[in-house]
Amino acid sequence: MTKLVNRIALFVFIGVAVTAWITYHEEMDIVVPYLKQVFLAIAIFMFILLFLKANYRWQASYLAKKAPNSFIISGQGIKKAIVYEGINIGFYAYLSIMLLLYVNEGFIIGILIGLYFLEGFINLVQNMFSSGYRTLIQENAITIVSNYITIIPMKEIVKIESSHRDIRFLDKNNKTYLLDIDSIKAEQHETFIGQVKSIAKSKGIYCDVAFTRDDIHHG
């Protein structure tokens, strides 16, 4: 959900930026008809997506903190979240400022993009200080709640194995899900791996996850 919305937002906002750039440079003598109406329609559509994204992320973080069987994200996991979310909100901040300052027709959509920045920034800061970013492990799914939310459906998984610092989950359609063991606090590694093996055994899933003791306490 979050990845899909981010991808849609990226393509749409790049299109907005190109259109705004053409409009700003009047010497190009290119007129975009009904620009204000087009930007308004885009703003309404993207606001709906923002609402869905924000609701999905905030609910996931809230439930993750309440879940009895969750593993807190590590410092390394937080750093990755900061980098990935920082790229998104940096882009939103820059584009919002440019539209608000230089394109009269882009005022509404500039405000909207500013809301995308605000949602990402608040979500990141709030979850950093409240331990909302976690990995939940349940019988039917493993859910990674970070700036992106990844759900690994255990009923679809046929093979689990370790690969360098990742746990690799392969489903029936040969789709691979990767879980970075270092995204979980080091002192919880053994417990987490033990629970993964236990679920795999109960479901008859091939499982070969074997980190060395030095690996388990890595970082």
C-alpha atoms as a printed R data frame, in Angstrom:
    type eleno elety resid chain resno      x       y       z
1   ATOM     1    CA   MET     A     1  0.000   0.000   0.000
2   ATOM     2    CA   THR     A     2  2.614   2.571   1.074
3   ATOM     3    CA   LYS     A     3  5.002   1.605  -1.725
4   ATOM     4    CA   LEU     A     4  2.209   1.780  -4.302
5   ATOM     5    CA   VAL     A     5  1.073   5.226  -3.142
6   ATOM     6    CA   ASN     A     6  4.675   6.482  -3.115
7   ATOM     7    CA   ARG     A     7  5.214   5.261  -6.662
8   ATOM     8    CA   ILE     A     8  1.993   6.864  -7.889
9   ATOM     9    CA   ALA     A     9  2.901  10.095  -6.072
10  ATOM    10    CA   LEU     A    10  6.393  10.089  -7.581
11  ATOM    11    CA   PHE     A    11  5.145   9.767 -11.175
12  ATOM    12    CA   VAL     A    12  2.255  12.194 -10.707
13  ATOM    13    CA   PHE     A    13  4.351  14.852  -8.964
14  ATOM    14    CA   ILE     A    14  7.155  14.575 -11.528
15  ATOM    15    CA   GLY     A    15  4.501  15.157 -14.198
16  ATOM    16    CA   VAL     A    16  3.236  18.155 -12.217
17  ATOM    17    CA   ALA     A    17  6.781  19.499 -11.896
18  ATOM    18    CA   VAL     A    18  7.430  19.230 -15.643
19  ATOM    19    CA   THR     A    19  4.110  20.894 -16.452
20  ATOM    20    CA   ALA     A    20  4.764  23.665 -13.926
21  ATOM    21    CA   TRP     A    21  8.257  24.208 -15.365
22  ATOM    22    CA   ILE     A    22  6.808  24.593 -18.868
23  ATOM    23    CA   THR     A    23  4.184  27.027 -17.553
24  ATOM    24    CA   TYR     A    24  6.734  29.086 -15.643
25  ATOM    25    CA   HIS     A    25  8.969  29.535 -18.705
26  ATOM    26    CA   GLU     A    26  6.600  31.631 -20.778
27  ATOM    27    CA   GLU     A    27  9.228  32.143 -23.485
28  ATOM    28    CA   MET     A    28  8.639  28.513 -24.520
29  ATOM    29    CA   ASP     A    29  5.218  29.692 -25.762
30  ATOM    30    CA   ILE     A    30  3.515  26.473 -24.661
31  ATOM    31    CA   VAL     A    31  0.030  26.834 -23.204
32  ATOM    32    CA   VAL     A    32 -1.405  24.027 -21.097
33  ATOM    33    CA   PRO     A    33 -5.226  24.315 -21.312
34  ATOM    34    CA   TYR     A    34 -7.303  24.163 -18.124
35  ATOM    35    CA   LEU     A    35 -4.151  23.901 -16.015
36  ATOM    36    CA   LYS     A    36 -5.789  25.089 -12.798
37  ATOM    37    CA   GLN     A    37 -8.632  22.591 -13.189
38  ATOM    38    CA   VAL     A    38 -6.215  19.764 -13.984
39  ATOM    39    CA   PHE     A    39 -4.099  20.575 -10.928
40  ATOM    40    CA   LEU     A    40 -7.247  20.704  -8.769
41  ATOM    41    CA   ALA     A    41 -8.395  17.280  -9.992
42  ATOM    42    CA   ILE     A    42 -4.927  15.853  -9.343
43  ATOM    43    CA   ALA     A    43 -4.906  17.423  -5.877
44  ATOM    44    CA   ILE     A    44 -8.240  15.808  -4.956
45  ATOM    45    CA   PHE     A    45 -7.114  12.387  -6.203
46  ATOM    46    CA   MET     A    46 -3.752  12.594  -4.427
47  ATOM    47    CA   PHE     A    47 -5.402  13.790  -1.197
48  ATOM    48    CA   ILE     A    48 -7.538  10.642  -1.148
49  ATOM    49    CA   LEU     A    49 -4.404   8.521  -1.616
50  ATOM    50    CA   LEU     A    50 -2.631  10.460   1.151
51  ATOM    51    CA   PHE     A    51 -5.534   9.835   3.529
52  ATOM    52    CA   LEU     A    52 -5.479   6.101   2.786
53  ATOM    53    CA   LYS     A    53 -1.694   5.936   3.159
54  ATOM    54    CA   ALA     A    54 -1.644   7.882   6.431
55  ATOM    55    CA   ASN     A    55 -4.493   5.863   7.907
56  ATOM    56    CA   TYR     A    56 -2.811   2.582   6.916
57  ATOM    57    CA   ARG     A    57  0.572   3.567   8.367
58  ATOM    58    CA   TRP     A    58 -0.758   5.032  11.616
59  ATOM    59    CA   GLN     A    59 -3.017   2.050  12.273
60  ATOM    60    CA   ALA     A    60 -0.164  -0.365  11.577
61  ATOM    61    CA   SER     A    61  2.164   1.472  13.977
62  ATOM    62    CA   TYR     A    62 -0.506   1.621  16.680
63  ATOM    63    CA   LEU     A    63 -1.334  -2.091  16.403
64  ATOM    64    CA   ALA     A    64  2.372  -2.991  16.295
65  ATOM    65    CA   LYS     A    65  2.944  -1.317  19.660
66  ATOM    66    CA   LYS     A    66 -0.041  -3.167  21.151
67  ATOM    67    CA   ALA     A    67  0.825  -6.571  19.677
68  ATOM    68    CA   PRO     A    68  2.170  -9.056  22.250
69  ATOM    69    CA   ASN     A    69  4.602 -10.729  19.864
70  ATOM    70    CA   SER     A    70  6.506  -7.869  18.238
71  ATOM    71    CA   PHE     A    71 10.194  -7.118  17.869
72  ATOM    72    CA   ILE     A    72 11.445  -3.535  18.103
73  ATOM    73    CA   ILE     A    73 13.397  -2.146  15.163
74  ATOM    74    CA   SER     A    74 17.127  -1.783  15.722
75  ATOM    75    CA   GLY     A    75 19.274   1.327  15.389
76  ATOM    76    CA   GLN     A    76 20.401   0.123  11.970
77  ATOM    77    CA   GLY     A    77 16.778  -0.369  10.932
78  ATOM    78    CA   ILE     A    78 15.969   3.168  12.069
79  ATOM    79    CA   LYS     A    79 18.857   4.541   9.985
80  ATOM    80    CA   LYS     A    80 17.487   2.818   6.866
81  ATOM    81    CA   ALA     A    81 14.003   4.179   7.562
82  ATOM    82    CA   ILE     A    82 15.424   7.694   7.946
83  ATOM    83    CA   VAL     A    83 17.289   7.450   4.633
84  ATOM    84    CA   TYR     A    84 14.378   6.036   2.621
85  ATOM    85    CA   GLU     A    85 11.736   8.314   4.131
86  ATOM    86    CA   GLY     A    86 14.128  11.266   4.004
87  ATOM    87    CA   ILE     A    87 14.462  10.932   0.227
88  ATOM    88    CA   ASN     A    88 10.668  11.033  -0.137
89  ATOM    89    CA   ILE     A    89 10.006  13.964   2.192
90  ATOM    90    CA   GLY     A    90 12.957  15.907   0.801
91  ATOM    91    CA   PHE     A    91 11.485  15.628  -2.683
92  ATOM    92    CA   TYR     A    92  8.049  16.657  -1.398
93  ATOM    93    CA   ALA     A    93  9.440  19.663   0.486
94  ATOM    94    CA   TYR     A    94 11.435  20.948  -2.509
95  ATOM    95    CA   LEU     A    95  8.594  20.536  -5.014
96  ATOM    96    CA   SER     A    96  6.032  22.081  -2.664
97  ATOM    97    CA   ILE     A    97  8.177  25.176  -2.131
98  ATOM    98    CA   MET     A    98  8.848  25.583  -5.853
99  ATOM    99    CA   LEU     A    99  5.157  25.372  -6.734
100 ATOM   100    CA   LEU     A   100  4.075  27.757  -3.995
101 ATOM   101    CA   LEU     A   101  6.707  30.346  -4.884
102 ATOM   102    CA   TYR     A   102  6.717  30.307  -8.663
103 ATOM   103    CA   VAL     A   103  3.531  28.802 -10.120
104 ATOM   104    CA   ASN     A   104  0.260  30.600  -9.435
105 ATOM   105    CA   GLU     A   105 -1.857  27.723 -10.708
106 ATOM   106    CA   GLY     A   106  0.070  25.289  -8.501
107 ATOM   107    CA   PHE     A   107 -0.949  26.755  -5.136
108 ATOM   108    CA   ILE     A   108 -3.455  24.041  -4.176
109 ATOM   109    CA   ILE     A   109 -1.305  21.139  -5.305
110 ATOM   110    CA   GLY     A   110  1.709  22.793  -3.662
111 ATOM   111    CA   ILE     A   111 -0.191  22.755  -0.364
112 ATOM   112    CA   LEU     A   112 -1.103  19.104  -0.943
113 ATOM   113    CA   ILE     A   113  2.498  18.086  -1.597
114 ATOM   114    CA   GLY     A   114  3.377  19.934   1.597
115 ATOM   115    CA   LEU     A   115  0.896  17.661   3.394
116 ATOM   116    CA   TYR     A   116  2.725  14.624   1.965
117 ATOM   117    CA   PHE     A   117  5.928  16.055   3.443
118 ATOM   118    CA   LEU     A   118  4.255  16.691   6.789
119 ATOM   119    CA   GLU     A   119  2.734  13.206   7.006
120 ATOM   120    CA   GLY     A   120  6.055  11.528   6.239
121 ATOM   121    CA   PHE     A   121  8.029  13.715   8.651
122 ATOM   122    CA   ILE     A   122  5.602  13.302  11.570
123 ATOM   123    CA   ASN     A   123  5.263   9.556  10.988
124 ATOM   124    CA   LEU     A   124  9.029   9.117  10.982
125 ATOM   125    CA   VAL     A   125  9.736  11.242  14.061
126 ATOM   126    CA   GLN     A   126  6.821   9.893  16.085
127 ATOM   127    CA   ASN     A   127  7.701   6.247  15.433
128 ATOM   128    CA   MET     A   128 11.393   6.815  16.117
129 ATOM   129    CA   PHE     A   129 10.617   8.020  19.637
130 ATOM   130    CA   SER     A   130  7.683   5.716  20.424
131 ATOM   131    CA   SER     A   131  9.122   2.439  19.057
132 ATOM   132    CA   GLY     A   132  6.258   2.154  16.566
133 ATOM   133    CA   TYR     A   133  8.500   0.552  13.947
134 ATOM   134    CA   ARG     A   134  8.480  -3.167  14.687
135 ATOM   135    CA   THR     A   135  8.345  -6.631  13.164
136 ATOM   136    CA   LEU     A   136  5.313  -8.698  14.154
137 ATOM   137    CA   ILE     A   137  5.423 -12.459  13.927
138 ATOM   138    CA   GLN     A   138  2.198 -14.472  13.883
139 ATOM   139    CA   GLU     A   139  1.162 -17.919  12.746
140 ATOM   140    CA   ASN     A   140 -0.220 -16.689   9.417
141 ATOM   141    CA   ALA     A   141  1.963 -13.673   8.649
142 ATOM   142    CA   ILE     A   142  5.122 -11.774   9.473
143 ATOM   143    CA   THR     A   143  4.532  -8.035   9.236
144 ATOM   144    CA   ILE     A   144  7.365  -5.527   8.970
145 ATOM   145    CA   VAL     A   145  6.131  -2.124  10.139
146 ATOM   146    CA   SER     A   146  8.599   0.595   9.177
147 ATOM   147    CA   ASN     A   147  8.275   3.575   6.834
148 ATOM   148    CA   TYR     A   148  7.118   0.862   4.424
149 ATOM   149    CA   ILE     A   149  4.855  -1.985   5.520
150 ATOM   150    CA   THR     A   150  5.635  -5.475   4.252
151 ATOM   151    CA   ILE     A   151  3.402  -8.465   4.925
152 ATOM   152    CA   ILE     A   152  4.898 -11.941   4.447
153 ATOM   153    CA   PRO     A   153  1.965 -14.419   4.123
154 ATOM   154    CA   MET     A   154  3.213 -17.604   5.790
155 ATOM   155    CA   LYS     A   155  0.490 -19.749   4.199
156 ATOM   156    CA   GLU     A   156  2.040 -18.954   0.790
157 ATOM   157    CA   ILE     A   157  5.648 -19.600   1.834
158 ATOM   158    CA   VAL     A   158  7.346 -22.840   0.733
159 ATOM   159    CA   LYS     A   159 10.974 -22.174   1.666
160 ATOM   160    CA   ILE     A   160 12.851 -20.127   4.264
161 ATOM   161    CA   GLU     A   161 16.623 -19.783   4.288
162 ATOM   162    CA   SER     A   162 19.360 -17.439   5.425
163 ATOM   163    CA   SER     A   163 21.363 -15.437   2.908
164 ATOM   164    CA   HIS     A   164 24.159 -13.277   4.297
165 ATOM   165    CA   ARG     A   165 22.321 -10.948   6.719
166 ATOM   166    CA   ASP     A   166 18.833 -11.652   5.342
167 ATOM   167    CA   ILE     A   167 16.160 -14.229   5.987
168 ATOM   168    CA   ARG     A   168 14.754 -15.119   2.572
169 ATOM   169    CA   PHE     A   169 11.128 -16.232   2.258
170 ATOM   170    CA   LEU     A   170 10.129 -17.850  -1.055
171 ATOM   171    CA   ASP     A   171  6.441 -18.270  -1.899
172 ATOM   172    CA   LYS     A   172  4.581 -20.616  -4.250
173 ATOM   173    CA   ASN     A   173  4.926 -18.178  -7.152
174 ATOM   174    CA   ASN     A   174  8.691 -17.776  -6.690
175 ATOM   175    CA   LYS     A   175  8.244 -14.317  -5.179
176 ATOM   176    CA   THR     A   176 10.938 -13.539  -2.627
177 ATOM   177    CA   TYR     A   177 10.511 -11.552   0.582
178 ATOM   178    CA   LEU     A   178 13.656 -10.402   2.373
179 ATOM   179    CA   LEU     A   179 13.893  -9.668   6.070
180 ATOM   180    CA   ASP     A   180 17.127  -8.050   7.236
181 ATOM   181    CA   ILE     A   181 17.986  -9.684  10.567
182 ATOM   182    CA   ASP     A   182 19.871  -6.531  11.562
183 ATOM   183    CA   SER     A   183 16.607  -4.576  11.417
184 ATOM   184    CA   ILE     A   184 15.714  -6.349  14.675
185 ATOM   185    CA   LYS     A   185 17.530  -5.585  17.913
186 ATOM   186    CA   ALA     A   186 20.515  -7.916  18.405
187 ATOM   187    CA   GLU     A   187 19.313  -9.260  21.746
188 ATOM   188    CA   GLN     A   188 16.077 -10.423  20.080
189 ATOM   189    CA   HIS     A   189 17.682 -12.245  17.140
190 ATOM   190    CA   GLU     A   190 17.696 -15.719  18.674
191 ATOM   191    CA   THR     A   191 14.103 -15.447  19.891
192 ATOM   192    CA   PHE     A   192 12.908 -14.212  16.510
193 ATOM   193    CA   ILE     A   193 14.728 -16.914  14.546
194 ATOM   194    CA   GLY     A   194 13.408 -19.539  16.953
195 ATOM   195    CA   GLN     A   195  9.832 -18.397  16.338
196 ATOM   196    CA   VAL     A   196 10.335 -18.404  12.564
197 ATOM   197    CA   LYS     A   197 11.591 -21.994  12.767
198 ATOM   198    CA   SER     A   198  8.683 -22.982  15.001
199 ATOM   199    CA   ILE     A   199  6.090 -21.621  12.548
200 ATOM   200    CA   ALA     A   200  7.902 -23.246   9.626
201 ATOM   201    CA   LYS     A   201  7.865 -26.605  11.408
202 ATOM   202    CA   SER     A   202  4.144 -26.354  12.226
203 ATOM   203    CA   LYS     A   203  3.326 -25.557   8.583
204 ATOM   204    CA   GLY     A   204  5.720 -28.042   7.002
205 ATOM   205    CA   ILE     A   205  7.841 -25.314   5.393
206 ATOM   206    CA   TYR     A   206 11.438 -26.083   4.504
207 ATOM   207    CA   CYS     A   207 13.555 -23.897   6.783
208 ATOM   208    CA   ASP     A   208 17.315 -23.512   6.885
209 ATOM   209    CA   VAL     A   209 18.091 -20.355   8.843
210 ATOM   210    CA   ALA     A   210 21.495 -20.614  10.446
211 ATOM   211    CA   PHE     A   211 23.460 -17.546  11.479
212 ATOM   212    CA   THR     A   212 26.648 -18.100  13.436
213 ATOM   213    CA   ARG     A   213 26.799 -16.904  17.036
214 ATOM   214    CA   ASP     A   214 28.999 -14.003  15.913
215 ATOM   215    CA   ASP     A   215 26.388 -13.168  13.268
216 ATOM   216    CA   ILE     A   216 23.530 -13.296  15.749
217 ATOM   217    CA   HIS     A   217 25.288 -10.772  17.961
218 ATOM   218    CA   HIS     A   218 26.510  -8.740  14.999
219 ATOM   219    CA   GLY     A   219 26.326  -4.980  15.479
